[in-house]
């Protein structure tokens, strides 16, 4: 028997063809597409305005790659971490409400292959890429959580959860397409940020594809030796290679990238480190987000002193760098930056030995 296919891999045109081949009018295909991408259908039986006979025919050949909420954890600062159940494992997303915005932090892979030393997800093996539908569903569920829990609309989306988005390029782009499409959630691409550990050729591909969303680079040091200590990927994508790609990205899209800079005590928090970062920023228009380090139960790094963090940020600003210090949210439920490690007991990817 032929294996069932994921119906959300069909374009609208392909779905219309499939529905008409079942003897239905084309408008039924548009209704099904709306159920898949706007109304959050978890299964075909949710599609109440589609005939039972048509639903049964669809079930014979297709499945929906829907994700559901397995567990919610609420932080004292109102952050909500969500464990999402997929067909082959659990991934995590985070709802981050602040005074001016409500952000969804979502995952692109189950686990991660890059093994950055400061990141809990990096201690997991990569299990698989998420489908476009599974990425989209995280946003859909977090959007509903924001509305139901806080009576607020989702304003921003960051692909900064588990996994490296640029290693799941096709599905990442398709998910953005449906999040921003009027046939999906209709959000502005300018409200979306894709965060990468730094893959130069894929940053250039983003530029060639003329993407409209924002790009963030996990930089963390403007010094190759230090960056390689934290991030193995720097051995094959060093700072010069990344700068060439970022310059190309800016020339093609007009969008200045953001450098994410986790600041560590006595490692990358000195004025000398700040000078290196300023020099790197001067090579291409960029912004800097300084991020507090969040412990992942190891002894490799420590959180920088708040006073030193402020001195570092002030020094950057004094020398013309646009800088923002991002205070951690959701630390008490392991939902802060770098802490997503799939601790949900129901299902976990295997840890690296």
C-alpha positions in Angstrom: 0.0 0.0 0.0 1.3 3.4 -1.0 2.4 5.6 2.0 0.2 8.6 2.8 1.5 12.0 1.8 1.6 15.2 3.8 -1.2 17.3 2.5 0.5 20.5 3.5 3.3 19.9 1.1 0.8 20.6 -1.7 0.6 24.1 -3.2 -2.9 25.6 -3.5 -2.9 24.8 -7.2 -2.0 21.1 -6.5 -4.6 20.9 -3.9 -7.3 22.3 -6.2 -6.3 19.7 -8.8 -6.5 16.9 -6.2 -10.0 18.0 -5.0 -11.4 18.3 -8.5 -10.1 14.8 -9.3 -12.2 13.6 -6.3 -15.3 15.1 -8.0 -15.5 18.2 -5.9 -15.8 21.8 -7.0 -12.6 23.8 -6.9 -13.8 26.1 -4.1 -13.7 23.1 -1.8 -10.0 23.0 -2.3 -9.7 26.6 -1.2 -11.8 25.8 1.9 -9.5 22.9 2.7 -6.4 25.1 2.2 -7.9 27.6 4.7 -8.4 24.9 7.2 -4.8 23.8 6.8 -3.1 27.2 7.0 -5.5 29.7 8.6 -7.9 27.7 10.9 -5.4 25.3 12.5 -7.1 22.0 11.6 -5.4 19.2 13.5 -7.2 16.5 11.4 -9.6 16.2 8.5 -12.6 15.7 10.8 -12.0 19.3 12.0 -13.1 20.5 8.5 -16.8 20.6 9.2 -17.8 22.3 6.0 -16.2 19.6 3.9 -18.4 16.6 3.1 -17.8 13.4 5.1 -17.2 11.5 1.9 -14.5 13.9 0.7 -12.8 13.9 4.1 -12.7 10.1 4.0 -11.2 10.1 0.5 -8.5 12.6 1.7 -7.7 10.4 4.7 -7.0 7.5 2.4 -4.1 9.3 0.7 -3.0 12.1 3.0 -2.2 13.1 6.6 -1.8 16.5 8.3 1.6 17.1 9.9 -0.1 18.9 12.8 1.6 19.6 16.1 -0.2 19.8 19.4 0.6 21.2 22.8 2.0 18.5 25.1 2.9 20.7 28.1 2.9 24.4 29.2 5.2 25.9 31.8 4.6 29.4 33.1 7.3 31.7 34.4 6.9 34.2 37.1 7.6 36.9 34.5 4.6 35.7 32.4 6.8 33.9 29.8 5.2 30.6 28.7 7.3 27.7 27.5 5.4 25.2 25.3 6.4 21.6 24.6 5.0 20.7 21.2 4.2 17.1 20.2 5.2 16.1 16.7 4.8 12.7 15.1 8.4 11.8 16.1 9.4 13.8 19.1 9.0 17.0 21.2 10.2 20.5 20.3 9.9 23.6 22.4 8.7 27.1 21.7 8.3 30.2 23.9 5.8 33.0 24.3 7.5 36.1 25.5 5.2 39.0 26.5 6.7 42.4 27.2 5.3 45.9 27.5 5.6 46.7 23.8 5.5 43.4 22.1 4.6 39.7 22.2 7.1 37.4 20.7 7.0 33.8 19.6 10.4 32.0 19.8 10.1 28.9 17.7 12.2 25.8 16.7 13.2 24.6 13.2 14.7 21.2 14.1 14.3 18.5 16.7 17.7 18.8 18.3 20.7 20.4 16.6 23.9 19.3 14.9 26.1 22.4 15.6 27.0 21.7 19.3 27.7 25.3 20.4 29.2 25.0 23.8 26.9 27.6 25.5 23.6 26.2 24.2 21.6 23.4 25.8 20.1 22.4 22.5 23.6 21.9 21.2 24.0 19.0 23.6 21.3 17.1 21.8 21.7 15.0 18.7 19.9 16.2 15.6 16.8 14.0 15.2 15.3 15.6 12.1 14.2 18.8 10.4 10.8 20.0 11.1 8.3 20.4 8.2 7.0 23.7 7.2 3.7 22.8 8.7 5.3 21.9 12.0 7.1 25.2 12.2 4.0 27.1 11.2 1.9 25.3 13.8 4.2 26.5 16.6 3.4 30.1 15.6 -0.3 29.3 15.3 -0.5 27.8 18.8 1.6 30.6 20.4 -0.5 33.2 18.7 -3.7 31.6 20.2 -2.0 31.4 23.6 -1.2 35.1 23.5 -4.8 35.9 22.7 -6.3 33.5 25.3 -3.8 34.0 28.1 -3.1 37.8 27.8 -5.6 39.2 25.4 -2.8 40.4 23.2 -1.9 39.9 19.6 1.4 38.2 18.5 3.7 40.9 17.2 7.0 39.2 16.5 8.4 35.9 15.6 12.0 34.7 16.1 13.5 31.5 14.7 15.8 31.2 17.7 14.5 28.0 19.3 15.9 24.5 18.8 17.9 23.9 15.6 19.7 25.9 12.9 17.1 27.4 10.5 19.5 27.7 7.5 20.1 23.9 7.6 16.4 23.5 7.1 16.2 26.1 4.4 13.3 24.9 2.2 11.0 24.3 5.1 12.0 27.5 6.9 11.2 29.6 3.8 7.9 27.8 3.2 6.8 28.3 6.8 7.6 32.0 6.5 5.7 32.2 3.3 2.5 30.8 5.0 3.0 32.8 8.2 3.1 36.0 6.0 0.6 35.0 3.4 -3.0 36.3 3.5 -4.0 32.7 3.0 -2.2 31.9 6.2 -1.6 34.2 9.3 -1.0 37.4 7.3 1.9 38.7 9.4 4.5 41.1 8.1 7.9 39.6 7.2 9.5 42.6 8.9 8.1 41.1 12.2 10.1 37.9 11.6 13.8 37.3 12.4 15.8 34.2 11.4 18.7 33.6 13.6 21.7 31.6 12.3 24.9 30.3 13.9 26.6 31.5 10.7 26.6 29.6 7.4 28.0 32.0 4.8 26.8 30.3 1.6 23.2 30.1 3.0 23.3 33.8 4.0 24.1 34.5 0.4 21.3 32.3 -0.7 18.9 34.3 1.5 20.2 37.4 -0.3 19.7 35.9 -3.8 16.1 34.9 -2.8 15.5 38.5 -1.8 14.0 37.7 1.5 12.0 40.4 3.3 12.5 39.2 6.9 15.3 40.1 9.4 18.5 38.2 9.9 20.4 37.7 13.2 23.9 36.2 13.4 25.0 34.5 16.6 28.3 36.2 16.8 29.4 36.2 20.5 32.9 37.2 19.7 34.6 39.3 17.0 37.7 37.3 17.3 38.1 34.0 15.4 40.0 32.2 18.2 37.4 33.0 20.8 34.5 32.3 18.5 35.9 28.9 17.6 36.1 28.0 21.2 32.4 28.5 21.5 31.2 27.5 18.1 32.7 24.7 16.0 31.1 26.1 12.9 33.5 29.0 13.0 36.2 26.7 11.7 34.5 26.5 8.4 32.6 29.8 8.5 35.0 32.3 10.0 34.5 35.9 10.6 35.8 37.1 7.3 33.7 34.6 5.3 30.6 35.7 7.3 31.4 39.4 6.8 31.6 38.8 3.0 28.2 37.1 3.1 26.6 39.7 5.4 27.8 42.5 3.1 26.3 40.7 0.1 23.0 40.3 2.1 22.9 44.0 2.9 23.6 45.0 -0.6 20.9 42.8 -2.0 18.2 43.3 0.6 18.9 46.6 2.2 18.3 45.0 5.6 21.0 45.4 8.2 21.7 42.2 10.2 21.7 42.0 14.0 24.6 40.5 15.9 23.6 38.4 18.9 26.3 38.7 21.5 26.0 36.5 24.6 28.3 38.2 27.1 30.4 35.9 29.4 32.3 36.8 32.5 36.0 37.2 31.9 35.8 35.7 28.4 34.3 38.3 25.9 33.3 41.1 28.2 36.4 43.3 28.2 36.9 46.7 26.6 39.3 45.0 24.2 36.5 42.6 23.2 34.3 45.7 22.7 36.9 47.3 20.4 37.0 44.1 18.3 33.2 44.2 18.0 33.2 47.9 17.1 35.7 47.2 14.3 33.6 44.3 13.0 30.4 46.5 13.0 32.2 49.2 11.1 32.6 46.8 8.1 28.9 46.6 7.4 25.8 48.3 8.8 24.5 46.2 11.8 22.9 46.3 15.2 24.0 44.5 18.3 21.9 42.7 20.9 23.8 41.9 24.0 22.3 38.9 25.7 22.7 37.8 29.3 24.1 34.3 29.6 21.7 31.7 31.0 23.2 28.7 32.8 22.9 25.3 31.2 24.2 23.3 34.1 27.9 23.3 33.1 30.9 25.2 34.3 32.4 26.4 31.0 31.0 29.9 31.1 29.6 32.3 33.7 27.2 35.2 33.5 29.0 38.5 33.1 28.5 41.0 36.0 25.7 43.4 35.3 27.9 46.4 35.8 30.5 45.1 33.3 27.7 44.4 30.8 26.5 48.0 31.1 30.1 49.3 30.7 30.5 47.1 27.6 27.2 48.3 26.1 27.9 52.0 26.9 31.4 51.7 25.2 29.8 50.4 22.1 27.2 53.1 22.0 29.8 55.8 22.7 31.5 54.6 19.5 28.4 54.7 17.3 27.1 51.1 17.5 23.4 50.6 17.8 23.1 48.4 20.8 20.3 46.8 22.9 20.8 44.8 26.1 18.3 42.0 26.2 17.4 40.9 29.7 16.6 37.3 30.1 13.0 36.1 30.3 11.7 32.7 31.5 14.9 31.6 33.3 13.0 29.9 36.1 11.4 27.5 33.6 14.6 27.0 31.4 12.9 29.0 28.6 15.6 31.7 28.3 18.0 32.1 25.4 20.2 29.0 25.0 18.2 26.9 27.5 15.8 24.9 25.3 16.9 21.4 25.8 13.7 19.4 25.5 13.5 18.4 29.2 9.9 17.4 28.7 9.8 13.9 30.1 7.4 12.5 27.5 9.9 12.4 24.7 13.5 13.5 24.3 16.1 13.3 21.5 19.1 11.2 22.5 21.9 13.2 24.1 25.4 13.2 22.7 27.9 11.1 24.7 
